[in-house]
Amino acid sequence: MHSSRPHVRPPEAGAVVEGQDLARVDWWGTELEAVTFTRCRFEDAGLEELVTRRCVFDSCVLTGVRLGGSRHTGSAFLSCRFDRARLFDAVWTGCKLTGSQFPGAVLRPVTSVDCDWSWTSLRGVDLSGSDLSGQRFREADLTGADLRECDLTGADLDHSRLQGAALRGADLRGASTDAVPWRALDLTGVRLDLQQSVQVARAHGALVTD
């Protein structure tokens, strides 16, 4: 078991940090403002209750990171690895998480407002009961994810992969659902709008006329 590294101090506002080994840093409760991290490693870092504003994490490794209770506003986590990360009670507001991967991560309970999760890998992740209304999940991999009782109204689910996802009780009304694999889904108890109902019928071979 490696000890933490509390002597590694967080960067100042506006700093640009590239290729740094920040594994096991202890930045509990730190506030980061407009900092850019590129290809940095944060394995097993203690970032509980971290606050980021307009920060960028580009191609960073956050495997095993502890981000419980953290708050992020206008920040971007682009093509990052969140393997086994603990992200419960995190608040994401106006953030971009495009291309990031979350294998084995704990995300719920989560608060996400006006965020872009496009091209993320959320395979098998438990998001049940989450309010994800209006979020962007374009081409996201949600294979096997638990989306039961999720509010996905108005979300962008175009070309997302939902095979094996648990959807019972989810609300998809008003969501954009182009190329969603309806035939592969168990839609028991799922709330759909009229346009989606037509898509489902057509996916099952029905001839729908006006």
Rosetta blueprint (number, residue, H / E / L):
1 M L
2 H L
3 S L
4 S L
5 R E
6 P L
7 H L
8 V L
9 R L
10 P L
11 P L
12 E L
13 A L
14 G L
15 A L
16 V E
17 V E
18 E E
19 G L
20 Q L
21 D E
22 L L
23 A L
24 R L
25 V E
26 D E
27 W L
28 W L
29 G L
30 T L
31 E E
32 L E
33 E E
34 A L
35 V L
36 T E
37 F E
38 T E
39 R L
40 C L
41 R E
42 F L
43 E L
44 D L
45 A L
46 G E
47 L L
48 E L
49 E L
50 L L
51 V E
52 T E
53 R E
54 R L
55 C L
56 V E
57 F E
58 D E
59 S L
60 C L
61 V E
62 L L
63 T L
64 G L
65 V L
66 R E
67 L L
68 G L
69 G L
70 S L
71 R E
72 H E
73 T E
74 G L
75 S L
76 A E
77 F E
78 L E
79 S L
80 C L
81 R E
82 F L
83 D L
84 R L
85 A L
86 R E
87 L L
88 F L
89 D L
90 A L
91 V E
92 W E
93 T E
94 G L
95 C L
96 K E
97 L L
98 T L
99 G L
100 S L
101 Q E
102 F L
103 P L
104 G L
105 A L
106 V E
107 L L
108 R L
109 P L
110 V L
111 T E
112 S E
113 V E
114 D L
115 C L
116 D E
117 W L
118 S L
119 W L
120 T L
121 S E
122 L L
123 R L
124 G L
125 V L
126 D E
127 L L
128 S L
129 G L
130 S L
131 D E
132 L L
133 S L
134 G L
135 Q L
136 R E
137 F L
138 R L
139 E L
140 A L
141 D E
142 L L
143 T L
144 G L
145 A L
146 D E
147 L L
148 R L
149 E L
150 C L
151 D E
152 L L
153 T L
154 G L
155 A L
156 D E
157 L L
158 D L
159 H L
160 S L
161 R E
162 L L
163 Q L
164 G L
165 A L
166 A E
167 L L
168 R L
169 G L
170 A L
171 D E
172 L L
173 R L
174 G L
175 A L
176 S E
177 T L
178 D L
179 A L
180 V L
181 P L
182 W H
183 R H
184 A H
185 L L
186 D L
187 L L
188 T L
189 G L
190 V L
191 R E
192 L L
193 D L
194 L H
195 Q H
196 Q H
197 S H
198 V H
199 Q H
200 V H
201 A H
202 R H
203 A H
204 H L
205 G L
206 A L
207 L L
208 V L
209 T L
210 D L
